[in-house]
């Protein structure tokens, strides 16, 4: 692991339990040592299905350590919400990037890679590479 700050990872899902479960899975598979900061931003503030700009912003601020924040989203409106926050420019920490990757496999790859001390570009590349994972 690197001596400097780690890239943070935010997992945005329409479901709070799904975001939390994927965060737990990715963190668990990252190994026994210290892992990159990970936060789930799932569902709405009242616990319903949907996305919340406020929950996403708060999660990004919680994981920001100055090395950038990789955000993975599950479905359409989650992606649109993250894109809108990035476009606004003042709702997310500097160095926040929406990563085009499959949600579960990409999250695992992002957290594992970030936990090694890799930079944001490497975290993004590892997560995006998950599109190529074959299961049969």
KEDO-156113 format. One record per residue: x, y, z of N, C-alpha, C in turn; residue in one letter. Coordinates in steps of 0.2 Angstrom, whole numbers, plus 5000, padded with zeros to 4 digits. Layout:
BEGIN
+------+------+------+------+------+------+------+------+------+------+
:  n.X :  n.Y :  n.Z : ca.X : ca.Y : ca.Z :  c.X :  c.Y :  c.Z : type :
+------+------+------+------+------+------+------+------+------+------+
:    X :    Y :    Z :    X :    Y :    Z :    X :    Y :    Z :    A :
...
+------+------+------+------+------+------+------+------+------+------+
END
This chain:
BEGIN
+------+------+------+------+------+------+------+------+------+------+
:  n.X :  n.Y :  n.Z : ca.X : ca.Y : ca.Z :  c.X :  c.Y :  c.Z : type :
+------+------+------+------+------+------+------+------+------+------+
: 5004 : 4994 : 5000 : 5000 : 5000 : 5000 : 5004 : 5006 : 5000 :    X :
: 5002 : 5011 : 4997 : 5006 : 5018 : 4996 : 5006 : 5021 : 5003 :    X :
: 5010 : 5026 : 5003 : 5010 : 5030 : 5009 : 5006 : 5036 : 5009 :    X :
: 5004 : 5038 : 5003 : 4999 : 5044 : 5002 : 4992 : 5042 : 5003 :    X :
: 4988 : 5047 : 5001 : 4981 : 5046 : 5002 : 4978 : 5041 : 4997 :    X :
: 4973 : 5038 : 4998 : 4970 : 5033 : 4994 : 4964 : 5036 : 4990 :    X :
: 4963 : 5034 : 4984 : 4957 : 5036 : 4980 : 4951 : 5033 : 4984 :    X :
: 4946 : 5037 : 4985 : 4939 : 5035 : 4988 : 4935 : 5032 : 4982 :    X :
: 4930 : 5028 : 4985 : 4925 : 5025 : 4980 : 4918 : 5026 : 4983 :    X :
: 4914 : 5028 : 4978 : 4907 : 5029 : 4980 : 4903 : 5025 : 4976 :    X :
: 4898 : 5021 : 4979 : 4894 : 5016 : 4975 : 4887 : 5019 : 4975 :    X :
: 4884 : 5021 : 4969 : 4877 : 5024 : 4969 : 4872 : 5019 : 4966 :    X :
: 4867 : 5017 : 4970 : 4862 : 5013 : 4968 : 4855 : 5016 : 4969 :    X :
: 4850 : 5013 : 4965 : 4844 : 5015 : 4967 : 4841 : 5012 : 4973 :    X :
: 4845 : 5007 : 4976 : 4843 : 5004 : 4982 : 4848 : 5005 : 4988 :    X :
: 4846 : 5007 : 4993 : 4851 : 5007 : 4999 : 4854 : 5001 : 5001 :    X :
: 4850 : 4995 : 5002 : 4853 : 4989 : 5003 : 4858 : 4986 : 4998 :    X :
: 4856 : 4987 : 4991 : 4861 : 4985 : 4986 : 4867 : 4989 : 4987 :    X :
: 4867 : 4995 : 4987 : 4873 : 4999 : 4988 : 4878 : 4997 : 4994 :    X :
: 4874 : 4996 : 4999 : 4878 : 4994 : 5005 : 4881 : 4987 : 5005 :    X :
: 4877 : 4982 : 5001 : 4880 : 4975 : 5000 : 4886 : 4975 : 4996 :    X :
: 4885 : 4979 : 4990 : 4891 : 4979 : 4985 : 4897 : 4982 : 4989 :    X :
: 4896 : 4988 : 4993 : 4901 : 4991 : 4997 : 4905 : 4985 : 5001 :    X :
: 4901 : 4982 : 5005 : 4903 : 4977 : 5009 : 4907 : 4971 : 5005 :    X :
: 4904 : 4969 : 5000 : 4907 : 4964 : 4996 : 4914 : 4966 : 4993 :    X :
: 4914 : 4972 : 4990 : 4921 : 4975 : 4988 : 4926 : 4976 : 4993 :    X :
: 4924 : 4978 : 4999 : 4929 : 4979 : 5004 : 4931 : 4973 : 5007 :    X :
: 4927 : 4968 : 5007 : 4929 : 4961 : 5010 : 4933 : 4958 : 5005 :    X :
: 4932 : 4959 : 4998 : 4937 : 4955 : 4994 : 4943 : 4959 : 4992 :    X :
: 4944 : 4965 : 4995 : 4950 : 4969 : 4994 : 4956 : 4966 : 4999 :    X :
: 4954 : 4962 : 5003 : 4960 : 4959 : 5007 : 4959 : 4961 : 5015 :    X :
: 4964 : 4958 : 5018 : 4964 : 4959 : 5025 : 4966 : 4965 : 5028 :    X :
: 4970 : 4969 : 5024 : 4973 : 4975 : 5027 : 4969 : 4981 : 5026 :    X :
: 4972 : 4987 : 5027 : 4968 : 4993 : 5026 : 4965 : 4994 : 5019 :    X :
: 4959 : 4996 : 5018 : 4956 : 4997 : 5012 : 4955 : 5004 : 5010 :    X :
: 4954 : 5006 : 5004 : 4952 : 5012 : 5002 : 4945 : 5014 : 5005 :    X :
: 4944 : 5020 : 5006 : 4938 : 5022 : 5009 : 4932 : 5021 : 5004 :    X :
: 4927 : 5018 : 5006 : 4921 : 5016 : 5002 : 4915 : 5019 : 5005 :    X :
: 4910 : 5022 : 5001 : 4904 : 5024 : 5004 : 4898 : 5022 : 4999 :    X :
: 4893 : 5020 : 5002 : 4887 : 5018 : 4998 : 4882 : 5024 : 4998 :    X :
: 4879 : 5026 : 4993 : 4874 : 5031 : 4992 : 4868 : 5028 : 4988 :    X :
: 4864 : 5024 : 4992 : 4859 : 5021 : 4989 : 4852 : 5023 : 4991 :    X :
: 4847 : 5023 : 4986 : 4841 : 5025 : 4988 : 4840 : 5033 : 4989 :    X :
: 4834 : 5034 : 4992 : 4832 : 5041 : 4994 : 4833 : 5042 : 5001 :    X :
: 4833 : 5048 : 5003 : 4834 : 5050 : 5010 : 4829 : 5047 : 5015 :    X :
: 4823 : 5045 : 5012 : 4818 : 5042 : 5017 : 4818 : 5034 : 5016 :    X :
: 4823 : 5032 : 5013 : 4824 : 5024 : 5012 : 4821 : 5021 : 5006 :    X :
: 4818 : 5025 : 5002 : 4814 : 5022 : 4996 : 4819 : 5021 : 4990 :    X :
: 4816 : 5018 : 4985 : 4820 : 5017 : 4979 : 4821 : 5024 : 4975 :    X :
: 4827 : 5025 : 4972 : 4828 : 5031 : 4969 : 4835 : 5033 : 4970 :    X :
: 4837 : 5039 : 4968 : 4844 : 5042 : 4969 : 4843 : 5049 : 4973 :    X :
: 4848 : 5051 : 4976 : 4848 : 5057 : 4980 : 4854 : 5060 : 4979 :    X :
: 4854 : 5066 : 4976 : 4860 : 5070 : 4975 : 4863 : 5072 : 4982 :    X :
: 4859 : 5073 : 4987 : 4862 : 5074 : 4994 : 4866 : 5068 : 4997 :    X :
: 4863 : 5062 : 4996 : 4867 : 5056 : 4998 : 4873 : 5055 : 4995 :    X :
: 4873 : 5056 : 4988 : 4879 : 5056 : 4984 : 4884 : 5061 : 4986 :    X :
: 4883 : 5067 : 4987 : 4887 : 5072 : 4989 : 4890 : 5071 : 4995 :    X :
: 4886 : 5069 : 5000 : 4889 : 5067 : 5007 : 4893 : 5061 : 5007 :    X :
: 4892 : 5056 : 5003 : 4896 : 5050 : 5002 : 4903 : 5052 : 4999 :    X :
: 4903 : 5056 : 4994 : 4909 : 5058 : 4991 : 4913 : 5062 : 4996 :    X :
: 4910 : 5066 : 5000 : 4914 : 5070 : 5005 : 4917 : 5066 : 5010 :    X :
: 4914 : 5060 : 5012 : 4916 : 5056 : 5017 : 4922 : 5052 : 5015 :    X :
: 4923 : 5050 : 5008 : 4928 : 5046 : 5006 : 4934 : 5050 : 5003 :    X :
: 4933 : 5057 : 5002 : 4938 : 5061 : 4999 : 4944 : 5061 : 5004 :    X :
: 4950 : 5059 : 5001 : 4956 : 5060 : 5005 : 4961 : 5064 : 5001 :    X :
: 4959 : 5067 : 4996 : 4963 : 5071 : 4992 : 4966 : 5068 : 4986 :    X :
: 4965 : 5061 : 4985 : 4968 : 5058 : 4979 : 4963 : 5057 : 4973 :    X :
: 4957 : 5059 : 4974 : 4951 : 5058 : 4969 : 4946 : 5054 : 4972 :    X :
: 4940 : 5054 : 4969 : 4935 : 5050 : 4971 : 4932 : 5047 : 4964 :    X :
: 4931 : 5040 : 4964 : 4929 : 5036 : 4959 : 4921 : 5035 : 4961 :    X :
: 4917 : 5036 : 4956 : 4910 : 5035 : 4958 : 4907 : 5030 : 4952 :    X :
: 4904 : 5025 : 4955 : 4901 : 5020 : 4951 : 4894 : 5020 : 4952 :    X :
: 4890 : 5020 : 4947 : 4882 : 5020 : 4947 : 4879 : 5014 : 4944 :    X :
: 4873 : 5012 : 4946 : 4870 : 5006 : 4944 : 4866 : 5007 : 4937 :    X :
: 4861 : 5012 : 4937 : 4857 : 5012 : 4932 : 4856 : 5020 : 4930 :    X :
: 4852 : 5021 : 4924 : 4851 : 5027 : 4921 : 4851 : 5033 : 4925 :    X :
: 4846 : 5034 : 4930 : 4845 : 5040 : 4933 : 4850 : 5041 : 4938 :    X :
: 4853 : 5036 : 4941 : 4859 : 5037 : 4945 : 4865 : 5040 : 4942 :    X :
: 4866 : 5037 : 4935 : 4871 : 5040 : 4931 : 4870 : 5048 : 4930 :    X :
: 4864 : 5049 : 4928 : 4862 : 5056 : 4927 : 4863 : 5061 : 4933 :    X :
: 4861 : 5058 : 4939 : 4862 : 5062 : 4945 : 4869 : 5064 : 4946 :    X :
: 4873 : 5059 : 4945 : 4881 : 5060 : 4946 : 4883 : 5065 : 4941 :    X :
: 4881 : 5064 : 4935 : 4883 : 5069 : 4929 : 4881 : 5076 : 4931 :    X :
: 4875 : 5077 : 4933 : 4873 : 5083 : 4935 : 4877 : 5086 : 4941 :    X :
: 4878 : 5082 : 4946 : 4883 : 5085 : 4951 : 4890 : 5087 : 4949 :    X :
: 4892 : 5083 : 4945 : 4899 : 5084 : 4942 : 4899 : 5091 : 4938 :    X :
: 4893 : 5092 : 4934 : 4893 : 5098 : 4930 : 4892 : 5104 : 4934 :    X :
: 4888 : 5103 : 4940 : 4887 : 5109 : 4944 : 4894 : 5111 : 4947 :    X :
: 4899 : 5107 : 4948 : 4905 : 5109 : 4950 : 4907 : 5110 : 4957 :    X :
: 4902 : 5111 : 4961 : 4903 : 5113 : 4968 : 4900 : 5108 : 4973 :    X :
: 4897 : 5103 : 4971 : 4893 : 5099 : 4975 : 4898 : 5092 : 4977 :    X :
: 4903 : 5091 : 4973 : 4907 : 5085 : 4974 : 4914 : 5088 : 4975 :    X :
: 4918 : 5084 : 4979 : 4925 : 5086 : 4980 : 4929 : 5086 : 4973 :    X :
: 4934 : 5090 : 4972 : 4938 : 5091 : 4966 : 4941 : 5084 : 4965 :    X :
: 4942 : 5082 : 4959 : 4944 : 5075 : 4957 : 4939 : 5070 : 4958 :    X :
: 4933 : 5071 : 4957 : 4928 : 5066 : 4957 : 4926 : 5064 : 4950 :    X :
: 4926 : 5058 : 4949 : 4925 : 5056 : 4942 : 4920 : 5050 : 4942 :    X :
: 4915 : 5051 : 4937 : 4910 : 5045 : 4936 : 4914 : 5040 : 4932 :    X :
: 4914 : 5034 : 4934 : 4917 : 5028 : 4931 : 4912 : 5024 : 4927 :    X :
: 4914 : 5023 : 4921 : 4910 : 5018 : 4917 : 4912 : 5011 : 4918 :    X :
: 4908 : 5008 : 4922 : 4910 : 5001 : 4923 : 4904 : 4997 : 4926 :    X :
: 4904 : 4990 : 4925 : 4899 : 4986 : 4928 : 4899 : 4988 : 4936 :    X :
: 4893 : 4988 : 4939 : 4892 : 4990 : 4946 : 4896 : 4985 : 4950 :    X :
: 4894 : 4979 : 4950 : 4897 : 4974 : 4955 : 4904 : 4973 : 4954 :    X :
: 4906 : 4970 : 4948 : 4913 : 4969 : 4946 : 4917 : 4975 : 4946 :    X :
: 4915 : 4980 : 4944 : 4918 : 4986 : 4943 : 4920 : 4989 : 4950 :    X :
: 4915 : 4988 : 4955 : 4916 : 4991 : 4962 : 4922 : 4987 : 4965 :    X :
: 4922 : 4980 : 4964 : 4927 : 4976 : 4967 : 4934 : 4978 : 4964 :    X :
: 4934 : 4979 : 4958 : 4940 : 4981 : 4955 : 4943 : 4987 : 4957 :    X :
: 4938 : 4992 : 4957 : 4940 : 4999 : 4960 : 4942 : 4999 : 4967 :    X :
: 4939 : 4995 : 4971 : 4941 : 4995 : 4978 : 4948 : 4992 : 4979 :    X :
: 4948 : 4986 : 4976 : 4955 : 4982 : 4976 : 4960 : 4987 : 4974 :    X :
: 4960 : 4990 : 4968 : 4965 : 4994 : 4965 : 4966 : 5000 : 4969 :    X :
: 4961 : 5003 : 4971 : 4962 : 5009 : 4976 : 4966 : 5008 : 4982 :    X :
: 4964 : 5002 : 4985 : 4968 : 5000 : 4991 : 4975 : 4998 : 4990 :    X :
: 4977 : 4998 : 4984 : 4985 : 4997 : 4983 : 4988 : 5003 : 4983 :    X :
: 4984 : 5009 : 4983 : 4988 : 5015 : 4983 : 4988 : 5018 : 4975 :    X :
: 4985 : 5015 : 4971 : 4985 : 5017 : 4964 : 4981 : 5024 : 4963 :    X :
: 4983 : 5027 : 4958 : 4980 : 5034 : 4957 : 4973 : 5033 : 4954 :    X :
: 4969 : 5038 : 4953 : 4962 : 5038 : 4950 : 4962 : 5035 : 4943 :    X :
: 4967 : 5037 : 4939 : 4966 : 5034 : 4932 : 4967 : 5027 : 4932 :    X :
: 4971 : 5024 : 4937 : 4972 : 5017 : 4937 : 4966 : 5013 : 4940 :    X :
: 4963 : 5017 : 4945 : 4957 : 5014 : 4948 : 4951 : 5014 : 4943 :    X :
: 4950 : 5019 : 4939 : 4945 : 5020 : 4933 : 4947 : 5014 : 4928 :    X :
: 4953 : 5013 : 4926 : 4955 : 5008 : 4921 : 4953 : 5001 : 4924 :    X :
: 4955 : 5000 : 4930 : 4953 : 4993 : 4933 : 4946 : 4992 : 4933 :    X :
: 4942 : 4997 : 4935 : 4935 : 4996 : 4935 : 4932 : 4995 : 4928 :    X :
: 4934 : 4999 : 4924 : 4931 : 4998 : 4917 : 4933 : 4992 : 4914 :    X :
: 4939 : 4989 : 4915 : 4941 : 4983 : 4913 : 4937 : 4977 : 4915 :    X :
: 4933 : 4978 : 4920 : 4928 : 4973 : 4922 : 4923 : 4971 : 4917 :    X :
: 4922 : 4976 : 4912 : 4917 : 4974 : 4906 : 4920 : 4968 : 4902 :    X :
: 4926 : 4967 : 4903 : 4929 : 4961 : 4899 : 4929 : 4955 : 4902 :    X :
: 4927 : 4955 : 4909 : 4927 : 4948 : 4913 : 4922 : 4943 : 4910 :    X :
: 4924 : 4937 : 4908 : 4920 : 4932 : 4905 : 4918 : 4927 : 4911 :    X :
: 4912 : 4925 : 4911 : 4909 : 4920 : 4916 : 4909 : 4913 : 4913 :    X :
: 4908 : 4913 : 4906 : 4908 : 4906 : 4903 : 4913 : 4906 : 4897 :    X :
+------+------+------+------+------+------+------+------+------+------+
END
